[in-house]
């Protein structure tokens, strides 16, 4: 808890300092500074000194941050360099925010640990020699081309569970697969095991303290690689005799539109299995539902949300009797909730990150990758014993507020009810799991006019359509950054477009004429600029905290949200209030200037003071940091 409190104190201290600075700067108009510089030489000299100091600090911060993030930072020698190198400044800040985002997710346990554990000093096995270069995106035939049941990226909604039978059923498969309307009014199939999961009761042993069972030494046991259906059936018979099993998955999502479960690790108290889930007969792994849906066998995962979805989508597998150790961490108020933290705490293992981004489709699987994969589940049942005992000891089953073990299992039960749905998006609003709305919301410095926004939307649609046809990830077809840069440049013809497509875009470059036709068609339809798109969605976007992100980049957030948005978005005459303009001595709003303020989504020009140019970005960074750290509170 001390580590968490230290971070919270630091965060509050930094935010308090930034808010104080921003409030001060926001009360200064750039034009007033220019006026004072002209009429008061002493103020002019002071401004020059402060400008130089801020420029020096900014350059130092950029260089330090860029080095930490692996991004080349621009060197700012004078104020003009800020405008000339603004894209480079944004890259450094964005990379820093993305790194913070990832670190916070790992710290809170929202993202699964992807590092292999190292053996403890007491039972230290010989670790396999590592290859000099980890293969991240192997040049190989795509396994899905050989699947007996190939993925359908254009399947009509709603997605139908791929079950052919229903072991351990209390309600028949036919009765379970009914189409219902979700909260949004969209039709979807019921979770086929919803009836059983909702009504299941965990075995009494889960709620009692017991002596933790030590894991088997790695050096005296071996993992079994399962790549035949006969091997699956042999493993299944052994799993049926277990009281608890640990499960984890390795996933690949670069050379597939929806992704591929590439490996499944399963451990009992005595044995580890590594299951090849890329075999052509992978759909037959549905037979494991005999164990996976047996409520008397506890299935231990850590951070199981995506695992639940992937198992349904690829293998037709469902879990009844889930215990997610992430929720144990949550109820015990551990300072971190990742599996790496649990391994360090209970097994005294550190993490090795070299296989974090490995391509798990590789076959045969190198020895060191087998070791890594096995590590994810080998120690998990022992960790389960330890955290479960702590939960039971701290719980008062008769007090709802203190029933920590009860909360952990209920949250695990809710997690097992997660459902897979086809990815898609609304072409008009950009909303959806594959849409652009979230991207432009996060990258609100983009000031795309109507033509640029049309190019952006056309490229996004072409990329999504092509990725579905070729069964590739959207970023393999064309990265989001490339789409953004092409839209900003707004090429005048097909030749210019071709010159902007990166050399590694092997699917996009040969089809530049096709892309250009789609761009022309989208432009011909006309459309809104990015700013007007936000304003057109004002009722929804304000409620979703969407539009204010554009307004927050300007001077006074509260004044603009309360007064300017009412005036511009609702077409009402704004009333004088505590606005920035009022604080500067203006008696009424200058609507032309207000409109100009809203259009200032790109970095301020040279007429703005250096402090405002820098703090504009700091404001946005602080707001994003605030969103990222909500989970720590």
Helices and strands as residue ranges (DSSP letters): H 2-26, H 30-39, H 41-69, H 79-84, H 86-108, E 116-117, G 143-146, H 173-176, E 179-181, E 187-189, H 194-199, G 204-207, G 218-220, E 223-226, H 229-239, E 244-252, E 260-267, E 272-276, G 282-288, H 289-292, E 298-301, H 305-310, I 311-315, E 322-324, H 325-331, H 339-346, E 351-352, H 367-378, H 380-394, G 400-402, H 404-415, H 437-442, H 450-470, H 474-477, H 480-489, H 494-500, G 509-511, H 512-525, H 530-536, H 538-543, H 548-552, H 557-559, I 560-564, H 565-569, H 580-583, H 591-598, H 610-628, G 630-632
